[in-house]
Amino acid sequence: MKLFRKVMSGLLAGSLILSLVACGAGSGATETGDPSGNGAVGTSSASGDEIVVNVSDNVTLINLEVYANNNSCEFLYADLVFDPLYYGDRQGNNSPCICTSYDLNEDGTEVTLHIKEGVKFHDGTDLNAEDVVATFEFMLRNMDTLGLASAVWSNLESVELIDEYTCKITLSQYFATFENSLTYTWILSDEDIEQYGDDFQSAERVINGSGPWKFVEWQDGQYARYTPNQNYWDPDAVSNIDTLNVWFVNQENAKVSGITSGNLDYTQSLRSDMVPMVENLEGVEVIEYTSDVMYYMQFDCAEDSIFSDPNARKAVAYALDLNTVLGLVGGGEKMNCMFLPSLLGYDESIEGYEYNPDLAREYLAQTDYNGEKLTLYTRNDLVAIDDVMAVFIQNLVDVGFNISTKICDSAEFVTIRQDPSAYDIFFVNLGAFDADPYTLYIIPRIVNDTHNSYYHNEELNNLIIDSYNTTDKTKREDELKQVARIVYDECGPVLGLYASNSYCVIREGLEGVLVTKGAGPYFRYASVDEAVWNK
């Protein structure tokens, strides 16, 4: 549940010193310097000034090719500049956009898409079904190189133009995340593809969407800049913000300095120990919520591993003092079920594993464990990871495990996790998007065993695949709850532990920001209440 805390009392504002570049104007400010962001910045808030909004993201824009997106800033860019077939809020709620509706045949393998009339690209050309067909054909040609396209449309076989505002796609098999895939299908101009070729975005930098914002420029490692599309087909979605700057700011002190000085108007994922520095700042709202990011352990369940025995896995589960850990990471919620509450398949009747060292010892005593040396691997970029690992190792040693930890950088961790014999247990986090339990969760980690747990349960795999391919939503939910129950009873291969709290900070008067629990912020429908903004 989100907790909104309106802050009222004053705090002396410090000046913003970013490690990258001067960040630009803040509330109601007019930018007067070099548009690259390196020049001087004015802070006038007089009536009639240009409204410039500065927000930060923890990661930087890397690629302008929307179907190569792989981080929050790149999805933010796509969300601003392009229109998808359906619009998704990344929390499972999807609604028509360029596609006003669709029809499925009986087995869901043929889908007729009805395309909205009256939409124009930023260059003034019309968007119609020919552009939709060209977009699908573009993805089909580039499945081997565009990771997002292959991830969301692996079942796509062909596309066919029916008429100016109708087309049909053919699937090898229906899949449960079909509608989510529509929300990741941003429409490209067939004329741009024909004129410039398939690399028109990445190589030619021809950025011609139909969305409510226009791309202006991108300074690698610094910022991306956008202005509103005044001719957008939905006039209610045209922002009164004149310039939106998205800055790459991943240092906690820089985020705080930006907010306190007025040079940043929104910052995401502020670390919990930094919140006291801004929570009493006048005109600022701190938003606290439990994120849709699961922190979990995965076991090596190979025959020669102690964790092939479910009793050993349960010994770990009962040994962990998660309340202490949650205190270290800034709060959150323990997970009883492997699915976060936002995901289809979450079963509140599953009781979970409580901290019970005596019971952990009993389970360990039922195994063949003889004190063999074990290692718990994790990543060094996780919140409070040194302290968290200290708690986990002490918990496990206390119940009889001979175990130590190795905290790795991301590259080393990926190498270890992909090596079939390299780990005993690993601990890491995993974001959930679109209320989708399949794409990142149970298909790669259980059915495909991407991370080499060597756990195999034919009944479990069949339930997952059948639920993924059925068009019956009631059946799908029932089967996913069975999946959650089996994973709980087996205590593996994935053991969900907790979801931590997250904090973002937003300036008063900035409205319409979509603060998702797992996918980052979206500013597609952002605007400013000018009466508040110009105070």
Secondary structure, DSSP 8 states (H G I E B T S, - for coil): --EEEE--S---------SSS-----TTB---S-TTTTS-------TT---EEEEEESS----S-GGG--SHHHHHHHHHH--BSEEE-SSS-EEESSEEEEEE-TTS-EEEEEE-SS-B-TTS-B--HHHHHHHHHHHHHTTTT-HHHHHH-TTEEEEEEEETTEEEEEESS--TTHHHHHHT-B---HHHHHHH-TTTTTTT------SSEEEEEEETTTEEEEEE-TT-SSGGG--S-SEEEEEE---HHHHHHHHHHTS-SEE----GGGGGGTTT-TTEEEEEEEEEEEEEEEE---TTSGGGSHHHHHHHHHH--HHHHHHHHT-EEE-SSSS-TTSTT--TT-------HHHHHHHHHTS------EEEEEETTSTTHHHHHHHHHHHHHHTT--EEEEEE-HHHHHHHHHSTTS-SEEEEEEE--TT-SIIIIIIIIIIS-TT------HHHHHHHHHHHH-S-HHHHHHHHHHHHHHHHHHT-SEEEEEEEEEEEEEETTEE--EE-SSS-EE-TT-EE-HHHHT-
